[in-house]
């Protein structure tokens, strides 16, 4: 019975997609981001980290994170498909990756473990490294002096209008979360008192550590591509660099006679600078586009591709185990 039900659902889904297939316009996107490690007279100490919309889709985290999703997702209230369906919690740059173990540095090449094929109605699909076409171009750029490669990935997506388009999150490089918070302030090292939350746990010594919110990536942000007669690319990225900034501090932090002080003081403190790259450009498919910046470079190509014609097959085993009716609770 369950098998017949699953087949019926698949048939209805395929039929509904056949009517809407003409509305889907799929393209392949390849992106290569690198840092230009040259001195610059420009300063960005007052720039803020990128703000991601709630619809931002994360196709990188499922590849680089340790596979503890089954436990972590339950803790955060996310489903196994939330990673690619734009859940606001799963894509919040300050909390998203706190639910899964992640590396201290993102691998430069991001890709699926085998070649992928898009299906109708699917969200952005990360492709395997072998499906990219930038190898020669990246080798040429990487040979240039003062160039540091940050991230390279290729994906396929159905292009939508600007109102319906969902940005794809792009991040790479090192994780600075052990030293800095997402908004740039240095992580406060616990004092001896803070290291022991109560005398009852005094024997733990300095093993107490404040809860970690999530990774603070060297490169972070999103790329939004939408279709409005022409293709448009909106880049919203930031490069994070440790530096120093004059910050106002509480007298308690720098003066043991703080009770005599009324105003806070300014002190040169460690700070994680955000160097923004925010650009919007109309482009043509097939052309290679370069976005220049004093500290960053982005090479992108949007390619025409064979349009998907199939709906993703339904896993009958999974359907049989998840389609049981919920118990009556009155």
C-alpha positions as CSV (number, residue, x, y, z in Angstrom):
1,X,0.0,0.0,0.0
2,X,2.8,2.4,0.9
3,X,4.6,1.6,-2.3
4,X,1.5,2.4,-4.4
5,X,1.0,5.6,-2.4
6,X,4.6,6.7,-3.0
7,X,4.4,6.0,-6.7
8,X,1.1,8.0,-6.9
9,X,2.7,10.9,-5.2
10,X,5.7,10.8,-7.5
11,X,3.4,10.7,-10.6
12,X,1.4,13.7,-9.3
13,X,4.6,15.6,-8.5
14,X,6.0,14.9,-12.0
15,X,2.8,16.0,-13.6
16,X,2.8,19.3,-11.7
17,X,6.4,19.9,-12.6
18,X,5.7,19.3,-16.3
19,X,3.3,22.3,-16.3
20,X,5.9,24.5,-14.6
21,X,9.0,23.3,-16.3
22,X,8.9,26.0,-18.9
23,X,9.2,28.6,-16.1
24,X,12.5,27.2,-14.9
25,X,15.6,28.6,-16.5
26,X,18.7,26.9,-15.2
27,X,22.3,28.1,-15.5
28,X,25.7,26.9,-14.2
29,X,27.7,29.3,-12.1
30,X,31.5,29.1,-11.4
31,X,33.2,31.4,-8.9
32,X,36.8,31.9,-7.9
33,X,37.6,34.4,-5.1
34,X,41.2,35.4,-4.2
35,X,42.9,37.9,-2.0
36,X,45.3,40.6,-3.3
37,X,47.9,40.7,-0.6
38,X,49.2,44.2,-1.3
39,X,49.5,47.2,1.0
40,X,46.6,49.6,0.6
41,X,46.1,53.1,1.9
42,X,42.4,52.6,2.3
43,X,41.0,51.8,5.7
44,X,37.7,50.0,6.5
45,X,37.6,50.2,10.3
46,X,34.1,51.4,10.3
47,X,32.7,49.0,7.8
48,X,30.3,46.3,9.1
49,X,30.4,42.6,8.4
50,X,28.0,41.3,5.7
51,X,24.3,40.9,6.6
52,X,22.8,37.8,5.0
53,X,19.1,37.6,4.2
54,X,17.0,34.9,5.8
55,X,16.7,33.3,2.3
56,X,20.4,32.8,1.9
57,X,21.3,29.2,0.8
58,X,24.3,27.5,2.2
59,X,25.7,24.8,-0.1
60,X,29.2,24.8,1.5
61,X,28.6,23.8,5.1
62,X,27.2,20.3,4.3
63,X,30.5,19.5,2.5
64,X,33.0,20.8,5.0
65,X,31.2,20.0,8.3
66,X,31.6,16.8,10.2
67,X,28.7,14.5,9.7
68,X,27.0,15.0,13.1
69,X,23.9,16.6,11.5
70,X,21.5,14.1,12.9
71,X,22.2,15.2,16.5
72,X,23.0,18.8,15.8
73,X,20.1,19.5,13.6
74,X,17.7,18.3,16.3
75,X,19.3,20.7,18.8
76,X,18.8,23.7,16.5
77,X,15.3,22.9,15.3
78,X,16.5,22.4,11.6
79,X,15.6,19.7,9.3
80,X,18.1,17.7,7.2
81,X,17.1,19.8,4.1
82,X,17.3,23.2,5.9
83,X,21.0,23.6,4.8
84,X,19.9,24.1,1.3
85,X,16.4,25.5,1.7
86,X,17.4,28.8,3.3
87,X,16.5,28.3,6.9
88,X,17.2,31.5,8.8
89,X,18.8,29.7,11.7
90,X,20.9,27.4,9.5
91,X,22.2,30.2,7.5
92,X,22.8,32.8,10.2
93,X,26.6,33.6,9.9
94,X,26.8,34.0,13.7
95,X,25.1,30.7,14.6
96,X,24.7,28.5,11.6
97,X,27.8,26.3,11.9
98,X,27.7,26.1,15.7
99,X,25.6,23.0,15.3
100,X,28.2,21.0,13.4
101,X,32.0,20.5,13.7
102,X,33.8,22.5,11.1
103,X,37.5,22.8,10.1
104,X,39.7,25.7,11.3
105,X,40.2,26.6,7.6
106,X,37.9,26.0,4.6
107,X,39.4,23.9,1.8
108,X,40.1,26.1,-1.3
109,X,38.2,23.8,-3.7
110,X,34.7,23.1,-2.6
111,X,32.8,20.4,-4.4
112,X,30.4,17.4,-4.2
113,X,32.0,14.0,-3.9
114,X,30.8,13.0,-7.3
115,X,29.3,14.7,-10.5
116,X,25.8,16.0,-9.9
117,X,22.7,16.5,-12.0
118,X,20.0,19.0,-11.2
119,X,16.3,18.1,-11.0
120,X,13.2,20.2,-11.6
121,X,12.1,22.2,-8.5
122,X,15.4,21.7,-6.8
123,X,17.4,24.5,-5.1
124,X,21.0,25.5,-6.0
125,X,23.1,22.3,-6.5
126,X,26.8,22.1,-5.7
127,X,28.8,20.4,-8.4
128,X,31.9,18.2,-8.2
129,X,35.3,19.8,-8.8
130,X,35.6,17.9,-12.1
131,X,32.6,19.8,-13.4
132,X,34.3,23.1,-13.2
133,X,36.2,24.8,-16.0
134,X,38.4,27.3,-14.2
135,X,41.5,25.1,-13.7
136,X,43.8,26.8,-16.2
137,X,42.5,30.3,-15.3
138,X,43.2,29.7,-11.6
139,X,46.7,28.4,-12.2
140,X,47.4,31.5,-14.2
141,X,46.1,33.9,-11.6
142,X,47.7,32.0,-8.7
143,X,51.1,32.5,-10.3
144,X,50.7,36.2,-10.0
145,X,52.6,37.8,-7.0
146,X,50.7,38.6,-3.9
147,X,47.7,36.5,-4.7
148,X,46.1,34.1,-2.2
149,X,43.4,31.8,-3.3
150,X,40.3,31.8,-1.0
151,X,37.5,29.7,-2.5
152,X,36.4,28.0,-5.7
153,X,33.1,26.3,-6.4
154,X,30.6,25.6,-9.1
155,X,26.9,25.1,-8.8
156,X,23.7,25.0,-10.9
157,X,20.6,27.0,-10.1
158,X,17.3,28.0,-11.5
159,X,17.4,31.8,-12.2
160,X,14.5,33.7,-10.7
161,X,13.4,37.3,-10.6
162,X,15.1,39.6,-8.1
163,X,12.2,39.3,-5.7
164,X,12.2,35.5,-5.7
165,X,16.0,34.9,-6.1
166,X,17.8,33.3,-3.1
167,X,21.5,34.4,-2.6
168,X,24.1,31.7,-2.3
169,X,26.4,32.0,0.7
170,X,30.1,32.2,0.0
171,X,32.8,31.8,2.6
172,X,36.4,30.6,2.9
173,X,39.8,31.0,4.5
174,X,40.5,30.8,8.2
175,X,38.1,30.7,11.2
176,X,38.9,33.7,13.6
177,X,36.3,32.8,16.2
178,X,38.9,31.8,18.8
179,X,40.2,35.4,18.8
180,X,37.3,37.6,17.5
181,X,33.6,37.9,17.6
182,X,31.6,38.1,14.3
183,X,31.3,41.9,14.6
184,X,35.1,42.3,15.1
185,X,35.6,42.7,18.8
186,X,38.3,40.6,20.4
187,X,37.1,37.6,22.4
188,X,37.6,38.4,26.0
189,X,39.9,35.9,27.8
190,X,38.2,34.7,31.0
191,X,39.8,35.9,34.3
192,X,40.6,33.5,37.1
193,X,37.2,34.2,38.7
194,X,35.3,33.7,35.4
195,X,37.3,30.6,34.7
196,X,35.5,29.0,37.7
197,X,31.8,29.7,37.6
198,X,31.3,28.7,41.2
199,X,33.4,27.5,44.2
200,X,31.7,24.2,43.9
201,X,33.6,23.6,40.6
202,X,36.8,25.2,41.7
203,X,38.7,22.0,41.1
204,X,38.1,22.4,37.4
205,X,40.6,25.3,37.4
206,X,40.7,27.1,34.0
207,X,38.9,24.5,32.0
208,X,35.7,26.6,31.9
209,X,35.1,28.1,28.4
210,X,32.3,30.5,27.3
211,X,29.9,29.0,24.8
212,X,31.1,29.4,21.2
213,X,28.6,31.1,18.8
214,X,30.0,30.0,15.5
215,X,32.9,30.4,13.0
216,X,34.1,33.8,11.9
217,X,35.4,33.2,8.4
218,X,38.1,35.1,6.7
219,X,35.9,35.5,3.7
220,X,32.1,35.7,4.2
221,X,29.0,36.9,2.5
222,X,26.8,36.0,-0.4
223,X,26.3,36.2,-4.2
224,X,22.9,36.7,-5.6
225,X,22.2,36.1,-9.3
226,X,18.8,37.0,-10.7
227,X,17.1,37.3,-14.1
228,X,15.3,40.5,-15.2
229,X,15.5,40.4,-19.0
230,X,19.2,40.2,-18.4
231,X,21.3,38.4,-15.9
232,X,22.5,40.4,-12.8
233,X,25.1,39.6,-10.2
234,X,25.0,41.1,-6.8
235,X,28.1,40.5,-4.7
236,X,27.9,41.1,-0.9
237,X,31.2,39.8,0.4
238,X,33.7,40.9,3.0
239,X,37.4,40.0,3.7
240,X,38.2,39.9,7.4
241,X,41.7,41.0,8.6
242,X,43.1,41.3,12.1
243,X,44.2,44.9,12.9
244,X,43.9,47.4,15.7
245,X,41.3,50.0,16.4
246,X,40.7,52.7,19.1
247,X,37.8,51.4,21.1
248,X,36.0,52.9,24.1
249,X,36.4,50.6,27.1
250,X,34.9,50.3,30.5
251,X,37.1,51.8,33.3
252,X,36.9,48.4,35.1
253,X,39.0,46.8,32.4
254,X,41.9,49.2,32.5
255,X,42.0,51.0,35.9
256,X,42.0,49.3,39.3
257,X,40.7,52.6,40.8
258,X,37.7,52.6,38.4
259,X,35.4,53.8,41.2
260,X,37.1,57.2,40.8
261,X,36.5,57.4,37.1
262,X,33.3,58.6,35.5
263,X,34.0,58.2,31.8
264,X,35.3,55.3,29.8
265,X,38.7,55.5,28.2
266,X,39.8,54.7,24.6
267,X,42.5,52.2,24.0
268,X,44.1,50.7,21.0
269,X,42.6,47.2,20.9
270,X,42.7,44.1,18.6
271,X,40.0,44.3,16.0
272,X,38.8,42.2,13.1
273,X,38.4,44.5,10.2
274,X,35.7,43.9,7.5
275,X,36.8,44.9,4.0
276,X,33.6,45.0,1.9
277,X,33.1,44.1,-1.8
278,X,29.5,45.1,-2.7
279,X,28.8,45.4,-6.4
280,X,25.9,44.9,-8.8
281,X,26.5,44.2,-12.4
282,X,24.5,43.2,-15.5
283,X,26.2,40.4,-17.3
284,X,25.9,38.1,-20.3
285,X,26.0,34.3,-20.0
286,X,29.1,32.6,-21.3
287,X,31.4,35.6,-20.7
288,X,34.0,35.5,-17.9
289,X,33.5,38.5,-15.6
290,X,36.1,39.9,-13.2
291,X,35.2,42.0,-10.2
292,X,38.2,44.1,-9.0
293,X,38.9,45.5,-5.6
294,X,42.1,46.8,-3.8
295,X,42.1,43.6,-1.6
296,X,39.9,41.1,-3.4
297,X,39.3,39.7,-6.8
298,X,36.3,37.6,-8.1
299,X,36.2,35.7,-11.3
300,X,32.8,34.4,-12.3
301,X,31.1,32.8,-15.3
302,X,27.4,32.0,-15.8
303,X,27.0,29.3,-18.4
304,X,24.0,27.9,-20.3
305,X,23.3,24.3,-19.6
306,X,21.0,21.5,-20.6
307,X,17.7,22.1,-18.8
308,X,16.6,19.6,-16.2
309,X,13.7,17.4,-17.4
310,X,13.3,15.0,-14.5
311,X,12.0,15.2,-11.0
312,X,14.2,13.8,-8.2
313,X,13.3,10.2,-7.6
314,X,11.5,9.4,-4.3
315,X,13.3,7.1,-1.9
316,X,10.6,4.5,-1.2
317,X,12.3,3.2,1.9
318,X,12.5,6.7,3.4
319,X,8.9,7.3,2.3
320,X,7.7,4.1,4.0
321,X,9.4,5.0,7.3
322,X,8.4,8.6,7.4
323,X,4.8,8.4,6.2
324,X,3.4,6.6,9.3
325,X,0.5,8.5,10.8
326,X,1.3,10.5,14.0
327,X,-0.2,9.1,17.2
328,X,-3.5,10.6,18.2
329,X,-2.9,13.0,21.1
330,X,-6.5,14.1,21.7
